[in-house]
Amino acid sequence: MKRLLTQASFLACYAFFGVVAAVLRAVRWRRHLVDQHLERCLPCLDSAQRERVAVGFYRYLGELAAEIVAERLLDRATLAERVRFENGEELAAQLQAGRRVLILSAHHANWEWLLLRCSTGFEEPLTAVYKQLDTPWLERLVRRLRERYGCRMVPTRALVPYLMERRGQVRLLAMLADQSPAASNPQQVWTAFFDQPTAFHGGPGWIGARFGYRAYFAAMHRERRGHYVVRFLELLPDVPRAEPDQLLCAYVRALERHVRACPSQYFWAYNRWKRERPLYG
């Protein structure tokens, strides 16, 4: 009975947010950004192909919203069925060998479900970095949902003191690393992303390299509605001691390849290229 109620709730959410997504597409919500980004980033596609990606993006947006709203219905068993790890044993072996593991992901597929699944998929407790929300009640709600399977959420600005205080005890760490830093942020790295000069937070590369984490990119894609597959790709496996910028650039290359493979599941409505690289800096 519980399983049937869960399925019915998911279907209701998909139906409702499917209508919302159709309306957003009809009123061309952020369509100028979507079209601009697809044209700049995927010039190898013709206009008809880019249109199909855009249509798929709006459909994906509705499904993503439905899944985030309904995620409180997911128990551990259902979550494991809906988010399948192809090679989770590789990370588990690293952790069992006493190594530290850094999982780097992006705003692709369903990053909220990925966080929950990584919270339950390994014996080592997960620590995840996040950007605090300005609205207190929403901050409490989001944090409670993300931490319900034992994940410890740490604000971005508090991460380094948190890691230093625990002296190597945080052995499984996760970050969304594709967000754009503020123009005033001194710890940003400019690199090519889809052949566009793009600013990234330097923190993921610096923390991964300086704290001795084995870094993996979580390549997540949707198999069918409500079901995902994740493959963990080790970044720089043949480099004994990577430099921070080297590690960050390896992440960017992996992310770009993954988005090219599954373009409609990337969040194209985010204004990722809202500023140009300064002439000096």
SVG drawing of the C-alpha trace seen along z (x, -y; Angstrom):
<svg xmlns="http://www.w3.org/2000/svg" viewBox="-2 -45 55 48">
<polyline fill="none" stroke="black" stroke-width="0.4" points="0.0,0.0 2.8,-2.4 4.5,-1.8 1.3,-2.4 0.7,-5.7 4.3,-6.8 3.8,-6.0 0.5,-7.9 2.1,-10.9 4.9,-10.9 2.5,-10.7 0.5,-13.6 3.6,-15.7 4.8,-14.8 1.4,-15.8 1.3,-19.1 4.8,-20.2 4.6,-19.0 1.8,-21.6 4.0,-24.2 6.9,-23.4 4.7,-23.6 3.5,-27.0 7.1,-28.2 8.0,-27.0 5.0,-28.7 5.7,-32.1 9.4,-31.6 10.6,-31.8 14.4,-32.5 14.2,-31.3 16.6,-33.9 19.3,-32.5 18.6,-28.9 18.8,-29.7 21.9,-31.9 23.7,-29.3 22.9,-26.4 24.0,-28.4 27.3,-29.4 28.1,-26.1 26.8,-23.6 27.5,-25.3 27.9,-21.8 24.1,-21.3 21.8,-22.9 18.8,-25.0 16.4,-22.0 18.7,-20.0 19.1,-22.9 15.3,-23.3 15.0,-19.6 17.5,-20.1 15.6,-23.2 12.2,-21.4 13.8,-18.5 15.3,-21.0 11.8,-22.4 10.4,-18.9 13.4,-18.0 12.8,-21.1 9.2,-20.0 10.4,-16.5 13.2,-17.9 10.8,-20.1 8.4,-17.2 11.1,-15.0 12.5,-17.6 9.0,-18.2 8.3,-14.5 11.7,-13.4 10.5,-13.3 8.6,-10.2 11.8,-8.3 12.9,-5.8 16.4,-4.3 15.3,-1.2 13.3,-3.3 16.2,-5.7 18.6,-2.9 16.2,-1.7 15.8,-5.1 19.5,-6.2 21.8,-3.4 25.5,-3.5 27.4,-1.8 30.8,-1.6 30.1,-2.6 32.4,0.2 35.3,-1.8 34.7,-4.6 33.9,-2.2 37.3,-0.5 39.1,-3.8 37.4,-4.6 38.1,-1.1 41.7,-1.6 41.8,-4.7 41.8,-7.3 39.7,-10.4 37.3,-10.9 35.9,-14.1 32.8,-13.8 32.4,-16.7 29.0,-17.2 27.1,-19.9 23.6,-21.2 22.9,-18.4 20.3,-15.6 18.9,-15.5 21.7,-16.8 19.4,-16.7 18.7,-13.0 22.4,-12.4 23.2,-14.0 20.7,-11.7 21.9,-8.6 25.6,-9.4 24.4,-9.8 23.1,-6.2 25.5,-4.5 28.6,-4.3 29.5,-3.3 31.5,-6.5 29.3,-9.5 29.0,-12.2 29.8,-15.8 28.5,-18.2 29.2,-21.8 26.3,-24.2 25.6,-27.9 23.3,-29.2 19.9,-30.6 18.9,-34.1 15.4,-33.1 15.6,-31.5 12.6,-29.2 13.6,-28.0 17.2,-27.5 15.9,-25.3 13.6,-23.3 16.2,-22.6 18.9,-21.7 16.5,-19.3 15.6,-17.5 19.3,-17.2 20.4,-15.9 17.7,-13.4 19.9,-10.4 22.9,-11.5 24.6,-13.9 26.3,-16.9 25.8,-20.1 28.5,-22.7 28.3,-26.3 30.9,-27.2 32.6,-29.8 32.9,-27.5 34.3,-24.5 38.1,-25.1 37.8,-25.7 35.5,-22.7 38.1,-20.5 41.0,-21.9 39.2,-21.4 38.6,-17.7 42.1,-17.0 41.4,-14.5 38.3,-12.9 36.1,-14.1 36.8,-11.3 33.8,-11.6 33.1,-15.1 30.8,-16.3 30.5,-19.6 28.5,-21.1 31.4,-22.8 29.9,-24.5 28.5,-27.7 29.8,-31.1 31.8,-33.0 31.2,-36.7 33.3,-39.2 34.9,-40.2 35.9,-36.7 39.7,-36.5 39.7,-32.7 38.3,-32.2 39.9,-30.4 39.2,-31.3 39.2,-28.4 37.6,-27.4 34.2,-25.8 32.5,-25.1 35.2,-27.3 34.0,-30.2 36.2,-31.9 34.4,-31.0 35.0,-31.7 34.9,-28.8 35.3,-28.7 38.9,-27.7 37.9,-26.0 37.1,-22.5 40.5,-22.2 42.4,-23.7 40.6,-21.6 41.0,-18.4 44.7,-19.0 45.7,-20.4 43.7,-18.1 44.7,-15.0 41.3,-13.9 41.0,-11.4 38.6,-13.4 35.8,-11.9 33.3,-13.4 29.7,-12.0 28.4,-11.6 24.7,-11.3 22.1,-10.9 18.4,-10.0 17.6,-6.5 13.9,-7.1 11.6,-9.4 12.4,-9.1 15.3,-6.8 19.0,-7.7 22.4,-6.1 25.6,-7.5 29.1,-6.6 32.0,-7.9 35.0,-9.1 38.3,-9.6 39.9,-12.8 43.7,-12.7 44.1,-9.0 47.7,-8.9 48.8,-12.1 50.3,-11.3 49.9,-14.9 47.8,-17.2 47.9,-21.0 44.6,-22.9 44.1,-24.4 45.0,-21.1 42.4,-19.3 39.7,-22.0 40.4,-22.0 40.1,-18.2 36.7,-18.5 35.6,-21.2 36.7,-18.9 34.8,-16.0 31.7,-18.1 31.8,-19.5 32.0,-16.0 29.1,-14.8 26.9,-17.8 27.6,-17.2 26.5,-13.6 23.2,-14.6 22.6,-18.2 18.9,-18.5 19.6,-17.6 21.9,-20.6 20.5,-23.8 20.8,-26.1 18.5,-28.8 21.3,-29.9 23.2,-32.9 26.6,-31.3 28.3,-33.8 27.0,-37.0 30.4,-38.7 33.6,-38.6 37.1,-37.8 38.9,-41.0 41.7,-42.1 44.1,-41.9 43.7,-39.2"/>
</svg>
